[in-house]
Amino acid sequence: MKAIVYDRYGSADRLRLEAIDQPTPGPDEILIRVVAGSVNSWDWHLMHGMFFERLMFGTFRPRHRVLGSEIAGVVEAVGPGVTEFKSGDEVLGDLSMSGWGGFAEYTVGRADSMAHKPADVSFEHAATLPQSGLLALHCLRERWPNRPGDRVLINGGGGAAGTLALQIAKHLGAHVTCVDRGGKLEMLRSLGADIVIDYQREDYTRTGDRYDLIFDVSSHRGFLDVRRALAPDGVYVMTGGPVMRITYFGLVAPIAARIDTRTYRIRTHTFNRDDLMCITDRVAAGDITPAIDRTYSLEDVPDALRYFDTGEVKGKLVIVH
């Protein structure tokens, strides 16, 4: 089978199309013919060999040769012990607990990291949801139940998780402000953002507005800055940003929780099948439409990651087979 492989950390120039052996599903795994996949920040970090990724997935060279963790496809075979899926089922899921492998014609994934794809959801849309959709939903749930009229700010609203969080928040009745670079603001308006802010021109922490929830996809503001932008009972949720800033917030948040009525949390992606099916049902109903900037073929994955590197991506990049 064909796959995009790499053997050394670095730029997208290290990626190449190669014929490799088709994997075989082990116990509690399923073999999937990949119909669509998508690019996310974890692929980019693994490709470049960022610090924490090297600690977890190979210090000097990548342990997993094939990137790609968000996929949608058709079950070809099931391993011993798998009862919830059968050959021919259409599925979507997350391969990050299975050794990646989505940028290939076939891959194997843990059955407990997969869900049935509704017939009314395209493979392309489904491939955008397993990580980005769950991250968006779980961060919004840090202030739960959401109340109609809540003021929500999404910093990094033009990315994969941000565009989905915007639509989920609007579906729940929130007033949503999105922050991103100027080239993404019109797209955010079209998705329903009430207010858009170009971070290159304006600092959202100094507008005087206060928010019930701040979902920070790309944190570059200090603790006192985000505190100033939070309502007295507001919640700040960080999901990305420079390593030192994430570490800093991880140290400060427990202390702040003791002396402040506001809440500060760091959230990472966790797979939950019921929540993923909840999101796909909303896509099937037309309440949420994944934003897809561009689609690429399997052999053009290096170009997709080069474009991802520019920071200009609006929503998601999808790989179609």
Summary of the structure (lengths in Angstrom):
residues: 321
radius of gyration: 19.5
end to end distance: 12.3
largest distance: 58.3
contacts: 1152
relative contact order: 0.16
helix: 33%
strand: 27%
